[in-house]
Amino acid sequence: MKVFKFGGASVKDAEGVKNVKKVLEFTKENNLVVIVSAMGKMTNALEGVVNHYFHQQHELESSLSEVYNYHLKIVEGLFPNTTHPIYGALTNWFGDLRGFLETNKSKNHAFVYDQVVSYGELVSTTIVSAYLNENGVANTWLDVRQCIKTDDYYRDARVDWEETQNQITATVSKKGVTITQGFLGAEAENNFTTTLGREGSDYTAAIFGYCLNAESVTIWKDVPGVLNADPRFFSNTQLLHHISYREAIELAFYGASVIHPKTLQPLQRKEIPLYVKSFVDPEAPGTCVGKGNLIDPLVSCFILKKNQVLISLSSLDFSFMMEDNIGEVFKWLHQYKMKVELIQNSAISFSVCIDNKYNNLEPLLTKLREKFKVVCYYGVTVYTIRHSKPIEIASLVEDKEVLLKQESAETVQIVVNE
């Protein structure tokens, strides 16, 4: 039993869906769970639907039509016969979505977000499953919400591992091909849809791999494997042939975009290897994450996060920043759902760099100003470098305003204004 995951870029159009079939045929794997993400940039488009629902109702229908027409074009490219049942299935999914938006009474943005955005994966897997069945790759479509059970922390739900294990064991056949959704789950009490955090489809693959004791998990991407830096921002990147679980977890923790931060822990527990391979060139070896050497080749790895917020705090009376003060700060960071990227403190100051993912920055700052002097830097970039060389750091910060720097034996982090 193996698990494959195909991201949005791999199914962004009709040709991409056809290529998924080619990859499956090339691998000659007969017993698979195939996790599929929303097509192309449809998660972003559905986020736009949520935004219009709350703030621009007059734009809601046009944004819904844009998402529907995008999928319809892909369906037309795969199923020339317009009487094929997939056309009715597509209509039904969007009827369900419109029905939710018309009848929903909840003002909870995160709840509405999860109910709406989930349609990206539900529709994409319906299309992919139908195309494969039509073209010689027999499969079973599975609603992942039957299997992955979570709490009700919408937009970043936590998995109930015991119940999820029970459901996957009872539901998923270890023979044949199963097509299901990434990113989604359902909370146990009311069965409302939840999501596992952005890019959570990788995590879904790991959950299935763990619960099925899979031989391996493979993530198919539009890159040759895990690179030592994002080629969109760095030149002369290098392919990493092998990464240890520990090193990969470190890279993911600091924000390496190729592997989701939560993906690796369940695989490490059962020593299930993770492969990152190219769906453009499935014959290429890609990258293996597993037991063994730290990293091969041993080169510096660069990670950056843009549009972060650096907050510097000091006490109003110049007293020391002690554990009780810092404890309150972390309580508020948790309360306002801030993702902490970096912290640094001295006797009278405390700095924290955060990702304002849930747009709760202003109420957080209001709370902090009740007790501290607050200086805030918006739109900063955080660079994290593993196994760095001094000359690389000097080159990286040249002509940049360095706001904060922190260094340990293997890791350097720098916050800059660019």
TINU-54764 format. One record per residue (C-alpha): x, y, z. Coordinates in Angstrom, 1 decimal. Layout:
N
east = X | north = Y | up = Z
...
# end
This chain:
418
east = 0.0 | north = 0.0 | up = 0.0
east = 1.3 | north = 3.4 | up = -1.0
east = 0.0 | north = 7.0 | up = -0.7
east = 0.3 | north = 9.6 | up = -3.5
east = -0.5 | north = 13.2 | up = -3.2
east = -1.1 | north = 15.5 | up = -6.2
east = -1.2 | north = 19.3 | up = -5.5
east = -3.2 | north = 22.0 | up = -7.2
east = -0.5 | north = 22.7 | up = -9.9
east = -0.7 | north = 19.1 | up = -11.1
east = -4.5 | north = 19.4 | up = -11.8
east = -4.8 | north = 23.0 | up = -12.8
east = -6.3 | north = 22.2 | up = -16.2
east = -7.5 | north = 19.3 | up = -18.3
east = -4.0 | north = 18.4 | up = -19.5
east = -2.9 | north = 18.2 | up = -15.8
east = -5.6 | north = 15.7 | up = -15.0
east = -4.6 | north = 13.6 | up = -18.0
east = -1.0 | north = 13.7 | up = -16.8
east = -2.1 | north = 12.3 | up = -13.4
east = -3.3 | north = 9.3 | up = -15.3
east = 0.0 | north = 9.0 | up = -17.0
east = 1.9 | north = 9.2 | up = -13.7
east = -0.3 | north = 6.5 | up = -12.2
east = 0.3 | north = 4.3 | up = -15.2
east = 4.0 | north = 4.9 | up = -15.2
east = 4.4 | north = 3.9 | up = -11.5
east = 2.3 | north = 0.7 | up = -12.1
east = 1.1 | north = 0.9 | up = -8.5
east = -2.2 | north = -1.0 | up = -8.1
east = -2.9 | north = -0.4 | up = -4.4
east = -3.0 | north = 3.3 | up = -3.7
east = -4.6 | north = 6.1 | up = -1.8
east = -4.4 | north = 9.2 | up = -4.0
east = -4.8 | north = 12.5 | up = -2.3
east = -5.8 | north = 15.4 | up = -4.6
east = -5.8 | north = 19.1 | up = -3.8
east = -8.1 | north = 21.9 | up = -5.2
east = -7.4 | north = 22.6 | up = -8.8
east = -4.9 | north = 25.4 | up = -9.6
east = -5.5 | north = 28.5 | up = -7.4
east = -9.1 | north = 27.5 | up = -6.5
east = -8.4 | north = 27.7 | up = -2.8
east = -7.5 | north = 31.4 | up = -3.3
east = -10.6 | north = 31.9 | up = -5.5
east = -12.9 | north = 30.3 | up = -2.8
east = -11.3 | north = 32.5 | up = -0.2
east = -12.5 | north = 35.4 | up = -2.4
east = -16.0 | north = 33.9 | up = -2.2
east = -15.8 | north = 34.0 | up = 1.6
east = -14.6 | north = 37.6 | up = 1.5
east = -17.4 | north = 38.7 | up = -0.7
east = -19.9 | north = 36.8 | up = 1.4
east = -18.9 | north = 38.8 | up = 4.5
east = -18.0 | north = 42.1 | up = 3.0
east = -19.1 | north = 42.5 | up = -0.7
east = -22.4 | north = 40.7 | up = -1.2
east = -22.8 | north = 42.4 | up = -4.6
east = -19.7 | north = 40.6 | up = -5.8
east = -20.6 | north = 37.1 | up = -4.5
east = -22.4 | north = 35.8 | up = -7.5
east = -19.7 | north = 36.8 | up = -9.9
east = -17.0 | north = 35.1 | up = -7.8
east = -19.1 | north = 31.9 | up = -7.5
east = -19.6 | north = 31.9 | up = -11.3
east = -15.8 | north = 32.4 | up = -11.8
east = -15.1 | north = 29.3 | up = -9.7
east = -17.8 | north = 27.3 | up = -11.4
east = -16.7 | north = 28.2 | up = -14.9
east = -13.1 | north = 27.4 | up = -14.2
east = -14.1 | north = 23.8 | up = -13.3
east = -16.6 | north = 23.6 | up = -16.2
east = -13.8 | north = 24.4 | up = -18.6
east = -11.7 | north = 21.5 | up = -17.2
east = -14.7 | north = 19.2 | up = -17.4
east = -15.3 | north = 20.1 | up = -21.0
east = -11.7 | north = 19.4 | up = -21.8
east = -12.0 | north = 15.9 | up = -20.3
east = -15.5 | north = 14.9 | up = -21.2
east = -16.6 | north = 15.9 | up = -24.7
east = -19.9 | north = 14.2 | up = -24.2
east = -22.0 | north = 16.8 | up = -22.3
east = -24.5 | north = 14.2 | up = -21.2
east = -21.8 | north = 12.6 | up = -19.0
east = -22.9 | north = 12.4 | up = -15.3
east = -19.9 | north = 14.6 | up = -14.3
east = -21.8 | north = 17.6 | up = -15.5
east = -24.7 | north = 16.9 | up = -13.2
east = -22.2 | north = 16.2 | up = -10.3
east = -20.6 | north = 19.6 | up = -10.9
east = -23.9 | north = 21.3 | up = -10.9
east = -24.9 | north = 19.6 | up = -7.7
east = -21.7 | north = 20.6 | up = -5.8
east = -22.2 | north = 24.2 | up = -6.7
east = -25.9 | north = 23.9 | up = -5.8
east = -24.8 | north = 22.7 | up = -2.4
east = -22.4 | north = 25.6 | up = -2.0
east = -25.0 | north = 28.2 | up = -2.9
east = -27.4 | north = 26.5 | up = -0.6
east = -25.0 | north = 26.8 | up = 2.3
east = -24.4 | north = 30.5 | up = 1.6
east = -28.1 | north = 31.2 | up = 1.4
east = -29.1 | north = 29.4 | up = 4.6
east = -26.0 | north = 29.9 | up = 6.9
east = -26.7 | north = 31.9 | up = 10.1
east = -23.1 | north = 31.7 | up = 11.6
east = -21.0 | north = 34.9 | up = 11.7
east = -17.9 | north = 32.9 | up = 12.6
east = -15.5 | north = 33.6 | up = 9.7
east = -13.4 | north = 30.6 | up = 10.3
east = -16.4 | north = 28.2 | up = 10.3
east = -17.8 | north = 29.7 | up = 7.1
east = -14.3 | north = 29.6 | up = 5.6
east = -14.0 | north = 25.9 | up = 6.1
east = -17.5 | north = 25.1 | up = 4.8
east = -16.9 | north = 27.1 | up = 1.6
east = -13.2 | north = 26.4 | up = 0.8
east = -13.7 | north = 22.7 | up = 1.1
east = -15.6 | north = 22.6 | up = -2.2
east = -12.3 | north = 23.1 | up = -4.0
east = -11.1 | north = 19.6 | up = -3.0
east = -14.6 | north = 18.0 | up = -3.2
east = -15.0 | north = 19.1 | up = -6.8
east = -11.4 | north = 18.4 | up = -8.0
east = -11.5 | north = 14.8 | up = -6.7
east = -14.9 | north = 14.2 | up = -8.2
east = -13.5 | north = 15.3 | up = -11.6
east = -10.3 | north = 13.4 | up = -11.3
east = -12.0 | north = 10.2 | up = -10.1
east = -14.5 | north = 10.3 | up = -12.9
east = -11.8 | north = 10.9 | up = -15.6
east = -9.7 | north = 8.0 | up = -14.3
east = -12.6 | north = 5.6 | up = -14.2
east = -13.6 | north = 6.6 | up = -17.7
east = -10.0 | north = 6.0 | up = -19.0
east = -8.9 | north = 2.7 | up = -17.6
east = -7.8 | north = 3.5 | up = -14.0
east = -10.6 | north = 2.0 | up = -11.9
east = -10.9 | north = 3.7 | up = -8.5
east = -13.2 | north = 4.5 | up = -5.6
east = -14.1 | north = 8.1 | up = -4.6
east = -14.0 | north = 8.6 | up = -0.9
east = -15.2 | north = 11.6 | up = 1.1
east = -12.3 | north = 12.1 | up = 3.4
east = -14.6 | north = 13.7 | up = 6.0
east = -15.8 | north = 10.2 | up = 6.8
east = -12.3 | north = 9.3 | up = 7.9
east = -10.4 | north = 12.3 | up = 9.3
east = -12.0 | north = 13.4 | up = 12.5
east = -10.9 | north = 16.6 | up = 14.3
east = -11.8 | north = 19.1 | up = 16.9
east = -13.7 | north = 22.3 | up = 15.9
east = -10.7 | north = 24.6 | up = 15.7
east = -11.7 | north = 25.8 | up = 12.2
east = -9.0 | north = 26.6 | up = 9.6
east = -6.3 | north = 24.7 | up = 11.6
east = -8.1 | north = 21.7 | up = 13.1
east = -6.4 | north = 19.2 | up = 15.3
east = -6.7 | north = 15.5 | up = 14.4
east = -8.4 | north = 13.0 | up = 16.7
east = -5.9 | north = 10.2 | up = 15.9
east = -7.7 | north = 7.4 | up = 17.6
east = -11.0 | north = 8.0 | up = 15.9
east = -9.3 | north = 8.8 | up = 12.6
east = -7.4 | north = 5.5 | up = 12.8
east = -10.6 | north = 3.6 | up = 13.5
east = -12.4 | north = 5.2 | up = 10.6
east = -9.6 | north = 4.7 | up = 8.1
east = -9.2 | north = 1.1 | up = 9.1
east = -12.9 | north = 0.5 | up = 8.7
east = -13.4 | north = 2.5 | up = 5.5
east = -10.3 | north = 2.3 | up = 3.2
east = -9.6 | north = -0.8 | up = 1.2
east = -5.9 | north = -1.7 | up = 1.0
east = -6.6 | north = -3.1 | up = -2.5
east = -7.2 | north = -1.0 | up = -5.5
east = -7.1 | north = 2.8 | up = -6.0
east = -8.9 | north = 5.2 | up = -3.7
east = -9.2 | north = 8.9 | up = -4.7
east = -9.8 | north = 11.3 | up = -1.8
east = -9.4 | north = 14.9 | up = -0.7
east = -6.5 | north = 16.6 | up = 1.0
east = -6.8 | north = 19.4 | up = 3.5
east = -10.2 | north = 18.4 | up = 4.9
east = -11.7 | north = 16.7 | up = 7.9
east = -14.9 | north = 16.8 | up = 10.0
east = -15.4 | north = 17.7 | up = 13.6
east = -16.7 | north = 14.8 | up = 15.5
east = -19.7 | north = 16.3 | up = 17.3
east = -21.8 | north = 17.8 | up = 14.5
east = -19.8 | north = 16.5 | up = 11.5
east = -19.2 | north = 20.1 | up = 10.2
east = -16.3 | north = 20.3 | up = 7.7
east = -12.9 | north = 21.4 | up = 9.1
east = -9.6 | north = 22.2 | up = 7.4
east = -6.1 | north = 21.3 | up = 8.5
east = -4.4 | north = 24.5 | up = 7.6
east = -3.1 | north = 25.8 | up = 4.3
east = -1.1 | north = 23.3 | up = 2.3
east = -2.7 | north = 20.6 | up = 4.6
east = -3.0 | north = 18.1 | up = 1.8
east = 0.6 | north = 16.9 | up = 2.5
east = -0.5 | north = 16.3 | up = 6.1
east = -3.5 | north = 14.4 | up = 4.8
east = -1.2 | north = 12.1 | up = 2.9
east = 0.9 | north = 11.5 | up = 6.0
east = -2.3 | north = 10.7 | up = 8.1
east = -3.3 | north = 8.1 | up = 5.6
east = 0.2 | north = 6.8 | up = 5.4
east = 0.4 | north = 6.4 | up = 9.2
east = -3.0 | north = 4.8 | up = 9.6
east = -2.5 | north = 2.4 | up = 6.8
east = 1.1 | north = 1.5 | up = 7.6
east = 1.9 | north = 2.5 | up = 4.1
east = 5.2 | north = 1.4 | up = 2.4
east = 5.8 | north = 5.1 | up = 1.4
east = 4.2 | north = 8.5 | up = 0.8
east = 5.0 | north = 10.4 | up = -2.4
east = 4.2 | north = 14.1 | up = -3.0
east = 4.1 | north = 14.9 | up = -6.7
east = 5.0 | north = 18.5 | up = -7.4
east = 6.1 | north = 20.8 | up = -10.2
east = 9.7 | north = 20.9 | up = -9.0
east = 12.3 | north = 18.1 | up = -9.2
east = 12.3 | north = 17.5 | up = -5.4
east = 13.3 | north = 19.5 | up = -2.3
east = 15.6 | north = 22.3 | up = -3.2
east = 17.9 | north = 24.1 | up = -0.8
east = 16.0 | north = 27.4 | up = -1.5
east = 12.9 | north = 28.6 | up = -3.2
east = 13.9 | north = 29.3 | up = -6.9
east = 11.4 | north = 32.1 | up = -7.0
east = 13.6 | north = 34.1 | up = -4.7
east = 17.1 | north = 32.5 | up = -4.9
east = 19.3 | north = 31.7 | up = -7.9
east = 21.6 | north = 28.6 | up = -8.2
east = 19.4 | north = 26.3 | up = -6.1
east = 20.4 | north = 22.7 | up = -5.6
east = 18.4 | north = 19.5 | up = -5.3
east = 18.7 | north = 17.7 | up = -2.0
east = 18.8 | north = 14.0 | up = -2.7
east = 18.3 | north = 12.9 | up = 0.9
east = 17.1 | north = 14.6 | up = 4.0
east = 16.8 | north = 13.0 | up = 7.5
east = 13.5 | north = 13.3 | up = 9.2
east = 15.0 | north = 15.6 | up = 11.8
east = 16.5 | north = 18.0 | up = 9.3
east = 13.3 | north = 18.0 | up = 7.3
east = 11.2 | north = 18.8 | up = 10.4
east = 13.6 | north = 21.7 | up = 11.2
east = 13.2 | north = 23.1 | up = 7.6
east = 9.5 | north = 22.7 | up = 7.7
east = 9.2 | north = 24.3 | up = 11.1
east = 11.0 | north = 27.4 | up = 9.8
east = 8.7 | north = 27.6 | up = 6.8
east = 10.2 | north = 25.6 | up = 3.9
east = 7.3 | north = 25.5 | up = 1.5
east = 7.9 | north = 22.1 | up = -0.1
east = 6.9 | north = 20.1 | up = 3.0
east = 4.0 | north = 21.0 | up = 5.3
east = 5.2 | north = 21.4 | up = 9.0
east = 2.9 | north = 18.7 | up = 10.4
east = 3.5 | north = 16.1 | up = 7.6
east = 6.7 | north = 14.6 | up = 8.9
east = 6.0 | north = 13.7 | up = 12.5
east = 3.5 | north = 10.8 | up = 11.9
east = 5.8 | north = 9.4 | up = 9.1
east = 8.8 | north = 9.5 | up = 11.4
east = 7.0 | north = 7.6 | up = 14.1
east = 6.6 | north = 4.6 | up = 11.8
east = 9.8 | north = 5.3 | up = 9.7
east = 7.7 | north = 5.6 | up = 6.5
east = 9.8 | north = 7.3 | up = 3.8
east = 8.5 | north = 10.4 | up = 2.1
east = 9.4 | north = 11.1 | up = -1.5
east = 9.1 | north = 14.4 | up = -3.2
east = 9.0 | north = 13.9 | up = -7.0
east = 8.2 | north = 15.8 | up = -10.2
east = 4.9 | north = 15.0 | up = -12.0
east = 6.5 | north = 16.6 | up = -15.1
east = 9.4 | north = 14.0 | up = -15.0
east = 8.3 | north = 11.0 | up = -12.9
east = 11.4 | north = 9.0 | up = -13.9
east = 13.7 | north = 11.5 | up = -12.0
east = 14.8 | north = 10.3 | up = -8.6
east = 13.5 | north = 13.4 | up = -6.6
east = 14.2 | north = 13.7 | up = -2.9
east = 13.8 | north = 11.1 | up = -0.2
east = 13.1 | north = 12.1 | up = 3.4
east = 13.8 | north = 9.2 | up = 5.8
east = 16.4 | north = 7.6 | up = 8.0
east = 20.1 | north = 8.2 | up = 7.4
east = 22.4 | north = 11.1 | up = 6.8
east = 21.4 | north = 14.6 | up = 7.9
east = 21.4 | north = 16.1 | up = 4.4
east = 22.9 | north = 15.2 | up = 1.1
east = 24.5 | north = 17.2 | up = -0.3
east = 25.5 | north = 19.2 | up = 2.7
east = 24.8 | north = 22.7 | up = 1.6
east = 23.2 | north = 25.8 | up = 3.1
east = 19.4 | north = 25.9 | up = 3.1
east = 17.6 | north = 29.2 | up = 2.8
east = 14.0 | north = 29.9 | up = 3.8
east = 12.2 | north = 33.2 | up = 3.7
east = 8.8 | north = 34.4 | up = 4.9
east = 7.5 | north = 37.7 | up = 3.6
east = 4.9 | north = 40.1 | up = 5.0
east = 5.6 | north = 39.3 | up = 8.7
east = 5.1 | north = 41.7 | up = 11.6
east = 7.9 | north = 42.4 | up = 14.1
east = 6.7 | north = 43.7 | up = 17.5
east = 9.1 | north = 45.0 | up = 20.1
east = 7.9 | north = 45.4 | up = 23.6
east = 9.4 | north = 47.1 | up = 26.7
east = 7.9 | north = 47.8 | up = 30.1
east = 6.4 | north = 51.2 | up = 30.6
east = 8.4 | north = 51.8 | up = 33.8
east = 11.7 | north = 50.3 | up = 32.4
east = 11.4 | north = 47.3 | up = 34.8
east = 12.7 | north = 43.9 | up = 33.8
east = 10.9 | north = 41.8 | up = 31.3
east = 10.5 | north = 38.8 | up = 33.5
east = 8.7 | north = 35.4 | up = 33.2
east = 5.3 | north = 36.8 | up = 34.3
east = 5.3 | north = 39.6 | up = 31.7
east = 6.5 | north = 37.3 | up = 28.9
east = 3.9 | north = 34.7 | up = 30.0
east = 1.1 | north = 37.2 | up = 29.5
east = 2.5 | north = 38.1 | up = 26.1
east = 2.4 | north = 34.4 | up = 25.0
east = -1.1 | north = 34.0 | up = 26.4
east = -2.3 | north = 36.9 | up = 24.2
east = -0.4 | north = 35.6 | up = 21.2
east = -2.3 | north = 32.3 | up = 21.6
east = -5.6 | north = 34.0 | up = 22.2
east = -5.3 | north = 36.0 | up = 19.0
east = -4.0 | north = 33.0 | up = 17.0
east = -0.6 | north = 34.5 | up = 16.1
east = 2.0 | north = 32.2 | up = 14.5
east = 5.3 | north = 33.0 | up = 16.2
east = 8.3 | north = 32.9 | up = 13.8
east = 11.0 | north = 34.3 | up = 16.1
east = 11.5 | north = 35.6 | up = 19.6
east = 14.3 | north = 37.5 | up = 21.3
east = 14.5 | north = 39.1 | up = 24.7
east = 16.8 | north = 41.2 | up = 26.8
east = 16.6 | north = 42.6 | up = 30.3
east = 14.1 | north = 45.3 | up = 29.4
east = 12.7 | north = 44.3 | up = 26.0
east = 11.0 | north = 41.5 | up = 24.2
east = 10.7 | north = 41.1 | up = 20.5
east = 8.5 | north = 38.7 | up = 18.6
east = 8.0 | north = 38.2 | up = 14.9
east = 4.6 | north = 36.9 | up = 13.9
east = 2.5 | north = 35.9 | up = 11.0
east = -0.9 | north = 37.7 | up = 11.2
east = -2.7 | north = 34.8 | up = 9.5
east = -6.1 | north = 35.5 | up = 11.1
east = -6.0 | north = 39.3 | up = 10.8
east = -6.1 | north = 39.8 | up = 14.6
east = -3.2 | north = 42.1 | up = 14.8
east = -5.0 | north = 45.3 | up = 15.8
east = -6.8 | north = 43.8 | up = 18.8
east = -3.6 | north = 42.2 | up = 19.9
east = -1.7 | north = 45.5 | up = 19.7
east = -4.5 | north = 47.2 | up = 21.7
east = -4.1 | north = 44.6 | up = 24.5
east = -0.3 | north = 44.9 | up = 24.5
east = -0.4 | north = 48.7 | up = 24.7
east = -2.3 | north = 48.4 | up = 28.0
east = 0.9 | north = 47.1 | up = 29.6
east = 3.9 | north = 47.8 | up = 27.3
east = 5.5 | north = 50.3 | up = 25.1
east = 5.0 | north = 48.9 | up = 21.7
east = 7.0 | north = 49.4 | up = 18.5
east = 5.7 | north = 47.6 | up = 15.4
east = 7.3 | north = 47.0 | up = 12.0
east = 5.0 | north = 45.9 | up = 9.3
east = 5.7 | north = 43.9 | up = 6.1
east = 9.1 | north = 42.6 | up = 7.3
east = 10.9 | north = 39.5 | up = 5.8
east = 12.3 | north = 36.7 | up = 7.9
east = 15.3 | north = 34.8 | up = 6.5
east = 16.2 | north = 31.5 | up = 8.1
east = 19.5 | north = 29.8 | up = 7.0
east = 20.5 | north = 26.3 | up = 8.0
east = 24.2 | north = 25.3 | up = 7.9
east = 25.1 | north = 28.7 | up = 6.8
east = 28.5 | north = 30.2 | up = 5.9
east = 29.5 | north = 33.8 | up = 7.1
east = 30.0 | north = 34.9 | up = 3.5
east = 26.5 | north = 33.8 | up = 2.6
east = 25.0 | north = 35.8 | up = 5.5
east = 27.0 | north = 38.9 | up = 4.5
east = 25.7 | north = 38.7 | up = 1.0
east = 22.2 | north = 38.1 | up = 2.0
east = 21.9 | north = 41.2 | up = 4.2
east = 23.8 | north = 43.5 | up = 1.9
east = 21.8 | north = 46.7 | up = 1.3
east = 19.1 | north = 45.6 | up = 3.7
east = 18.0 | north = 47.1 | up = 7.1
east = 18.6 | north = 44.4 | up = 9.7
east = 16.0 | north = 44.7 | up = 12.5
east = 16.9 | north = 41.6 | up = 14.4
east = 19.4 | north = 38.7 | up = 14.1
east = 19.6 | north = 35.5 | up = 16.1
east = 22.1 | north = 32.7 | up = 15.7
east = 22.6 | north = 29.2 | up = 17.0
east = 24.9 | north = 26.3 | up = 16.1
east = 23.0 | north = 25.3 | up = 12.9
east = 20.6 | north = 28.1 | up = 12.3
east = 20.7 | north = 31.9 | up = 11.6
east = 17.5 | north = 34.0 | up = 11.6
east = 17.4 | north = 37.5 | up = 10.4
east = 14.5 | north = 40.0 | up = 10.2
east = 14.9 | north = 42.7 | up = 7.6
east = 13.1 | north = 45.6 | up = 6.1
east = 13.5 | north = 45.3 | up = 2.3
# end
